[in-house]
Amino acid sequence: MNSRRKFIRDLVGASAGLGLVHLPADLLAKQDLVSLSILHTNDIHCHIDPFPKDHSVYQGRGGLARLSGLINQIRKTEKNVLLFDAGDMFQGTPYFNYYKGELILKVMSEMGYDAGMIGNHEFDNGMDGIEESIGFAKFPLVCSNYDFSKTRLYDTFPTYNIYRKNGIKVGVYGLGVELDGLVGAQNYLETEYLDPVKVALEKELFLKKEKGCDLVICLSHLGLQYKEQKISDRLLAAETHYTDLIIGGHTHSFLDSPLKLKNADGNRILVNQAGWGGMVLGRIDFIFDRHKKEDKQILSQNIPVSE
């Protein structure tokens, strides 16, 4: 056991600062370890093309074609990969004005997303806009704290999802931002916003203890942090017990690497966000010991998407 732990530490140390981490599968197998790569985006806002060359800030950055190429490159070298999005896929370019949500969801489906989350901009064309677009997503939009039971979207969105990769069980739940004051009431109608902290505690306990997940991930569109004491990913992290990673969105925050915070029990929880507009790909690699899956180590990087 100690030799495997030392191997993981040495591997993490040797990999620090590398561009694209490639985990040596043959060595991992010898040490009876499993690696899982979590890739993620947020706030794509229909930026299928790169930002224009004459953009005042983000000249030529991003673009889902480049992002897709980067993701495919990682999939060629890593055996176990999951790809998630933390909401606000809609709105932001003429692609949305013309195609509504259809095109971006088709593109993301072709890119092989495993799950997404509902952001506030998914409500921009009201409940009709969601209903007309959702069928084009070939991946689930996981949402745990919007209660759609009084709307025609009842039973449309799972409150959690579970993935299995090479013996590793991953549970995912999703938290959306308060809609009142951010989205017109006529756009979300009888959708009820549930307390995200309460929901998070219920879902993480369920996924960890009842479903036996080795890794619990929250897809959050709450925002990274605020000056006021408004619920955010940072505040949520401190309240949790079993969530390992919060993949965030909404505040368009560019982080060099995930924040390593403490949960309610003083244990490590990661919080990450990947800018916006497809300009960054978040990547976190978890390395598990097959015999003691809670003993996991982490490699992480946020990768700029550019020419």
C-alpha positions in Angstrom: 0.0 0.0 0.0 2.8 2.5 1.0 4.6 1.7 -2.3 1.5 2.6 -4.3 1.0 5.8 -2.4 4.6 6.8 -3.0 4.2 5.9 -6.7 1.2 8.2 -6.9 3.0 11.1 -5.2 6.0 10.7 -7.5 3.7 10.6 -10.5 1.9 13.7 -9.4 5.2 15.5 -8.8 6.7 14.5 -12.1 3.6 15.6 -14.0 3.4 19.1 -12.4 3.8 21.8 -15.0 3.3 19.6 -18.1 1.1 20.8 -20.9 -1.1 17.8 -21.6 -0.7 15.3 -18.8 -0.5 11.7 -20.2 -0.7 9.1 -17.5 1.4 6.0 -18.2 -1.3 3.3 -18.4 1.2 0.4 -18.2 2.8 1.7 -15.0 -0.6 2.5 -13.5 -1.7 -1.1 -14.2 1.4 -2.5 -12.5 0.6 -0.4 -9.4 -3.1 -1.5 -9.6 -4.2 2.1 -10.1 -7.0 3.6 -12.2 -7.0 7.1 -13.6 -10.2 9.0 -14.5 -10.1 12.2 -16.5 -12.8 14.7 -15.8 -13.1 17.4 -18.6 -15.4 20.3 -18.4 -16.7 23.6 -19.8 -19.2 26.2 -18.7 -21.0 29.3 -20.2 -20.3 28.4 -23.8 -22.9 30.9 -24.9 -23.2 29.5 -28.4 -19.5 30.4 -29.2 -19.2 27.7 -31.9 -16.7 29.8 -33.8 -13.6 31.4 -32.3 -13.8 35.0 -31.1 -13.0 37.3 -34.0 -9.4 38.4 -34.7 -10.4 42.0 -34.0 -12.1 41.3 -30.6 -11.0 43.8 -28.1 -10.1 41.2 -25.4 -10.3 37.6 -26.7 -8.8 37.8 -30.2 -9.1 34.5 -31.9 -9.6 32.5 -28.8 -12.0 29.5 -28.2 -14.2 27.8 -30.7 -15.8 24.5 -30.3 -14.0 22.9 -33.3 -10.7 23.6 -31.5 -12.1 22.5 -28.2 -13.4 19.3 -29.7 -10.0 18.6 -31.2 -8.4 19.0 -27.8 -10.9 16.7 -26.2 -10.4 14.1 -28.8 -6.7 14.2 -28.3 -7.1 13.5 -24.6 -9.6 10.7 -25.4 -6.9 9.0 -27.6 -4.4 8.9 -24.8 -6.7 8.4 -21.7 -8.9 5.4 -21.3 -11.4 6.7 -18.9 -12.8 10.2 -19.7 -16.0 12.0 -18.8 -17.0 15.4 -20.3 -19.4 17.8 -18.5 -20.8 21.3 -18.9 -22.0 23.6 -16.1 -24.7 25.6 -18.0 -25.4 28.6 -20.1 -25.0 26.9 -23.4 -27.6 29.2 -25.0 -27.5 32.9 -25.9 -24.5 35.0 -27.0 -24.0 34.8 -30.8 -26.2 34.9 -33.9 -26.2 31.1 -33.9 -28.7 31.3 -31.0 -30.7 34.1 -32.5 -31.3 32.0 -35.6 -31.2 28.3 -34.4 -32.3 28.8 -30.8 -31.0 25.9 -28.8 -31.0 23.4 -31.5 -27.5 23.9 -33.1 -25.5 24.2 -29.9 -27.1 21.0 -28.4 -26.4 19.2 -31.7 -22.8 20.3 -31.7 -22.3 19.4 -28.0 -23.9 16.0 -28.6 -21.4 15.3 -31.5 -18.6 16.3 -29.1 -19.7 13.5 -26.8 -20.7 15.4 -23.7 -21.8 13.0 -20.9 -23.9 15.5 -19.0 -24.8 19.2 -18.8 -26.5 21.5 -16.3 -29.3 24.1 -16.9 -28.1 27.7 -16.6 -30.3 30.9 -16.4 -29.8 31.6 -20.1 -31.4 28.3 -21.0 -34.7 30.1 -20.0 -34.1 33.0 -22.4 -36.8 31.8 -24.8 -39.1 30.6 -22.0 -40.3 27.1 -21.3 -41.3 26.8 -25.0 -37.6 27.4 -26.0 -36.4 24.7 -23.6 -39.1 22.2 -24.7 -38.4 22.8 -28.4 -34.6 22.4 -28.0 -34.1 19.7 -25.4 -34.7 16.8 -27.8 -31.5 17.7 -29.7 -29.4 16.9 -26.6 -28.1 13.4 -26.7 -26.8 13.8 -23.2 -28.8 14.4 -19.9 -29.1 17.9 -18.4 -28.9 17.1 -14.7 -30.8 19.5 -12.4 -31.5 18.8 -8.8 -32.8 22.1 -7.3 -35.3 23.2 -10.0 -38.7 21.6 -9.3 -40.5 21.4 -12.7 -43.3 19.2 -11.3 -45.9 22.0 -11.9 -44.8 22.6 -15.5 -44.9 20.7 -18.7 -41.2 19.9 -18.3 -42.0 17.6 -15.4 -39.7 14.5 -15.5 -37.6 16.0 -18.3 -34.4 16.5 -16.3 -32.8 13.8 -14.1 -31.9 15.0 -10.6 -28.7 12.9 -10.7 -26.9 10.5 -13.0 -24.3 7.7 -12.4 -21.4 6.7 -14.6 -19.1 3.7 -14.4 -15.6 3.8 -15.7 -13.3 0.8 -15.3 -14.7 -0.1 -11.9 -15.0 3.6 -10.7 -18.5 4.7 -10.0 -19.2 8.4 -10.5 -22.3 10.2 -9.2 -23.3 13.6 -10.6 -25.9 16.1 -9.4 -26.7 19.7 -10.5 -27.5 23.0 -8.9 -28.9 26.1 -10.6 -28.9 29.7 -9.7 -31.9 31.5 -8.2 -34.1 32.5 -11.2 -36.2 35.2 -9.5 -34.7 38.6 -10.3 -32.4 37.1 -12.9 -34.9 35.6 -15.3 -38.4 37.1 -16.2 -41.1 35.2 -14.3 -42.9 34.6 -17.6 -39.9 32.6 -18.7 -39.8 30.1 -15.9 -43.4 30.1 -14.9 -44.1 27.6 -12.1 -40.6 26.3 -11.9 -39.6 26.3 -8.2 -36.2 27.0 -6.9 -35.1 24.7 -4.1 -32.4 25.6 -1.5 -29.1 24.5 -3.1 -27.3 23.7 0.1 -30.2 21.5 1.4 -30.4 19.7 -2.0 -26.6 19.2 -2.2 -26.5 17.6 1.2 -29.3 15.2 0.3 -27.9 14.3 -3.1 -24.3 13.8 -2.1 -25.4 11.6 0.9 -27.6 9.6 -1.5 -25.0 9.1 -4.1 -22.2 8.3 -1.7 -24.0 6.1 0.8 -27.0 4.6 -1.0 -25.5 4.3 -4.5 -21.9 3.7 -3.4 -20.3 6.2 -5.7 -16.5 6.5 -5.5 -16.5 10.1 -6.8 -19.3 12.6 -6.3 -19.4 15.7 -8.6 -21.7 18.7 -8.5 -22.4 20.6 -11.7 -23.1 24.1 -10.4 -24.4 27.3 -12.0 -24.4 29.2 -8.7 -21.3 31.2 -9.4 -17.8 31.0 -7.9 -18.1 33.7 -5.3 -19.7 37.1 -4.5 -18.9 40.1 -2.3 -22.2 39.6 -0.5 -23.1 36.4 1.4 -25.0 34.9 -1.6 -24.7 31.2 -2.1 -21.8 30.4 -4.3 -19.5 27.4 -5.0 -17.1 28.6 -2.4 -19.8 28.8 0.3 -21.4 25.5 -0.9 -18.1 23.7 -0.7 -17.7 24.5 3.0 -21.2 23.0 3.8 -20.7 19.6 2.0 -19.5 16.2 3.3 -19.2 13.8 0.4 -18.8 16.0 -2.8 -15.3 15.7 -4.2 -15.6 18.2 -7.0 -17.7 21.3 -7.8 -17.6 22.2 -11.5 -18.9 25.7 -11.7 -20.3 28.3 -14.0 -22.2 31.6 -14.2 -19.5 34.1 -13.1 -17.2 33.4 -16.1 -14.3 32.9 -13.8 -10.9 32.1 -15.2 -8.9 29.9 -12.8 -5.3 28.8 -13.4 -6.1 25.5 -11.6 -8.9 24.2 -9.3 -9.3 25.7 -5.8 -8.5 23.2 -3.1 -10.8 24.0 -0.3 -12.1 22.3 2.9 -15.5 20.8 3.3 -17.6 20.7 6.6 -15.4 17.8 7.8 -12.1 19.5 7.0 -11.5 17.2 4.0 -10.4 18.3 0.6 -13.0 19.5 -2.0 -12.1 20.9 -5.4 -13.9 23.8 -7.0 -13.1 24.7 -10.6 -14.5 26.9 -13.4 -13.3 27.2 -17.0 -13.8 30.9 -18.0 -16.5 31.1 -20.7 -17.1 31.0 -24.4 -15.2 27.7 -24.9 -11.9 29.5 -24.3 -10.7 27.0 -21.6 -11.0 23.3 -21.0 -11.0 22.3 -17.4 -9.3 19.0 -16.7 -8.9 17.1 -13.4 -7.4 13.6 -13.3 -8.3 11.4 -10.3 -6.0 8.5 -9.7 -7.6 5.7 -7.6 -6.2 2.8 -5.8 -8.3 -0.2 -6.8 -8.1 -1.7 -3.3 -8.8 1.6 -1.4 -10.8 3.8 -3.7 -11.1 6.6 -1.2 -7.3 7.0 -1.3 -7.2 9.1 -4.5 -4.7 11.6 -5.8 -5.2 14.5 -8.3 -3.6 16.0 -11.3 -5.2 19.1 -12.6 -4.9 21.9 -15.2 -7.1 24.4 -17.0 -6.1 24.4 -20.7 -6.4 27.5 -22.8 -8.1 26.9 -26.2 -6.4 28.9 -28.9 -4.7 28.7 -32.2 
